[in-house]
Amino acid sequence: MSLHKKKYNSIRHPEKINKPDNISPKIPEWIRVKAPNSRQYNETRNIMRSLSLNTVCEEAACPNIGECWEQRHATVMILGDVCTRACAFCNVATGRPDGVDINEPARVADAVSKLALRHVVITSVDRDDLDDGGAFHFSAVVQRIRQVSPDTTIEILTPDFLRKKGAIETVVKSGPNIFNHNLETVPRLYPSVRPGAKYSHSLGILKQVKYLDPMIFTKSGLMVGLGEKIDEIYGVMDEMRSAGVDFITIGQYLQPTPKHHGVYRFYKPDEFQKLTEIAVSKGFLCVSATPLTRSSYHADDDFKKLLKAKAQKQNNILRKHA
């Protein structure tokens, strides 16, 4: 257990201590998952522990950790495990982070090699305390993985780098295969769900990445069940497509603690199927919309689907102009 985890065990979210509890409806059967306890799960956990690496799987209390770690898929969380933001939905600890660990890129690359990953997802906490928001560190991690595991495809899930000039350019230049930045929710709910962030800025990141390097796949995700309206979801889909987003993920929001934002309602599986159909009709190359969908859920398989969908789209264009 890291020092941060010891320190923040009882005051993980100090900004929420005095807030009233938010009561959520009972979790339905279609969302329940089994507790992880397989040999492969423990092997993945031990590798992460031995290299002193954090994962968003643990820090954000992801419900898919058992399934993913059993398949040796883990989303590495760089730049520490303490976030400078205090989003109402997130379980990552809030506070003042330590300095940047310059040896972390080498350890991440070592984990990728030991796990024999074909595809890796790298994310981070928000680091508003850093001049570049941690952009150079992202770049260093990507470059180190390229050196050690050149055949591994790399997906990054970044914070918004708000007011950090040149940060997006730095990360894009490192050449990830997928650049993921989650919009998380609809614009109307930003003040209560994602305070400190700006919807227009996050949407602009996705547009900027496509402008800087059209070959990079862009990806973004939404949580549902926070009180959004269906037309608002469709509106965000349209704005994502206008920004050139290739891949959308949509999953059910689950409340980490009673002090976090409450669940307004649980979407049923058939509602997620409807969201999938609408997203496909709007032109996304890849769509993942299920109750348990998270940003990096089945990321390896979804990258293959992206490549196949892109090739199919290009073939259709060629046939059309033949």
Secondary structure by P-SEA (a helix, b strand, c coil): ccaaaaaaccccccccccccbbbbccccccccccccccaaaaaaaaaaaaaccccccccccccaaaaaaaacbbbbbcccccccccccccccccccccccccaaaaaaaaaaaaacccbbbbbbcccccccccaaaaaaaaaaaaaaacccbbbbbbccccccccaaaaaaaaacccbbbbbccccccccccccccccaaaaaaaaaaaaaacccbbbbbbccccccccaaaaaaaaaaaaaacccbbbbbbbbbcccccccccccccaaaaaaaaaaaaaacccccccccccccccaaaaaaaaaaaaaaaaaaaaaaaac
